[in-house]
Amino acid sequence: MELTEKIYDVVIIGAGPGGMTAALYASRSNLKTLILERGMPGGELINTAEVENYPGFESILGPELADNMYKSALRFGAEHVYGDVSGIKQDGAYYQVEAGKKTYKTKSVIIATGSKYRKLNVPGEEEYAGRGVSYCAVCDGAFFRDKELAVIGGGDSAVEEGTYLTQFADVDIVHRRDELRAQKILQERAFKNEKVDFIWDTVVEGIVGDDKKVTGVSIKNLKTNEVTTHPVDGVFVYVGILPQTDAFLDLNITDEEGWIVTNDLMETSLPGVFAVGDVRKKTLRQVTTAVGDGAEAGNRAFHYVETWNEKNQA
């Protein structure tokens, strides 16, 4: 790997709301700041139709909010480079962040890699990915105009995205329990929507189709054990999230499920390594909480680098 000549005060891995806010606070404190992101800046905001619980906006499109945050993140000189981070190594008082064919040397690191959708891991899911199986209503909903869809899950994402999909199609929300886990306001909207039906106490056994696309889901009623095939044209999966921490497992900063453990200052057990947003072990994962995490981490990185400079450049 090629070691870049420039030494950064902080490298931020991930450009979701938490990472971009951290970049804003760090660069505004005059830290040499680098953002590494393997995709489009914005994280899950890119795939969110509307954000209704971000202060200052009655409602704003997710991609629009992401773009605003990105512009703010770069306002004070933070750099942005596309790169898929494969690991972090200690190099004396520095850290080396490996991404693609390059290695970036830095005094501190803020991990903001977020989470990803959990898969059902049933027959047909991989086979029909992109051919009727989706994890993003905003991305793929318009392809299913006037069709029948199954949305799997009972939490906020399943209910909110299921309701969003009704502008294109009729929706059956399939949930393993007999009541939803989503916020009450989201439940109420779904229950009032004539294009949403619910299939309770039911799990997906498999996804079926022809040689081109999905034609149905094999579902099992947990109370009767009856297995049936429910005809649908598409399946949208929202059954939980997993932390994107594979590149950091050897650092011993995660719990047994892979979530990064921090204190209230976003500090991990490694000095100078912080974590923010959905990748952290915490109870609430929202845009607002990620932004708060990012502000704290950007500020703490500044104090850490100040101390680092006094210690290593005296």
Secondary structure as UniProt FT lines:
FT   STRAND          2..13
FT   HELIX           17..28
FT   TURN            29..30
FT   STRAND          33..37
FT   TURN            41..42
FT   HELIX           43..47
FT   STRAND          50..51
FT   TURN            55..56
FT   STRAND          60..61
FT   HELIX           62..74
FT   TURN            75..76
FT   STRAND          79..82
FT   STRAND          85..91
FT   TURN            92..93
FT   STRAND          94..99
FT   TURN            100..101
FT   STRAND          102..111
FT   STRAND          115..117
FT   TURN            123..128
FT   TURN            130..132
FT   STRAND          133..134
FT   HELIX           137..140
FT   HELIX           141..144
FT   TURN            145..146
FT   STRAND          148..152
FT   HELIX           156..165
FT   TURN            166..168
FT   STRAND          170..174
FT   HELIX           184..192
FT   TURN            194..195
FT   STRAND          196..199
FT   STRAND          202..209
FT   STRAND          214..221
FT   TURN            222..224
FT   STRAND          227..231
FT   STRAND          234..237
FT   STRAND          241..243
FT   HELIX           246..251
FT   TURN            256..257
FT   TURN            264..265
FT   TURN            271..272
FT   STRAND          273..275
FT   HELIX           277..279
FT   HELIX           287..312
//
